Amino acid sequence: MTQATRITVEATANAPVEKVWKVWNTPSDIMQWNAPDPSWHSPSSENDLRVGGKFKHRMEAKDGSFGFDFEGVYETVELHKEIAYTMPDGRKATTLFTSQNGKTHVATTFDAETENDPEFQKQGWQAILDNFVNYVESTNS
């Protein structure tokens, strides 16, 4: 078996870790930010945030041309610090939340899938993370 390519995307939100954590994990918020660009959206989101719990976020092109479920099972849930999960195909991902001076650094490392170029995957995940930061900084929740 070939070693999976590991990719890391990261960004800093000008918001406290408690708010970042809440917006990252609340389905109604996830549906607002979980898209790489305005031509995509997340029409549904389910999140059972606990070890052994599952999540499923539907992602679709707004024109209806393509869609998929992004899902996994949580292996680690450490409040305001770390979330790790395994996707159905066995790939793993970990997101670390680091609080510093009222801001929160978010870093996600994931195993790349084999169908798309790793750089393309990194750009997509980074675009979603950037969208998250913009959303969390613009909401009062």
Order of alpha helices (4+ residues) and beta strands (2+ residues): beta-alpha-alpha-beta-beta-beta-beta-beta-beta-alpha
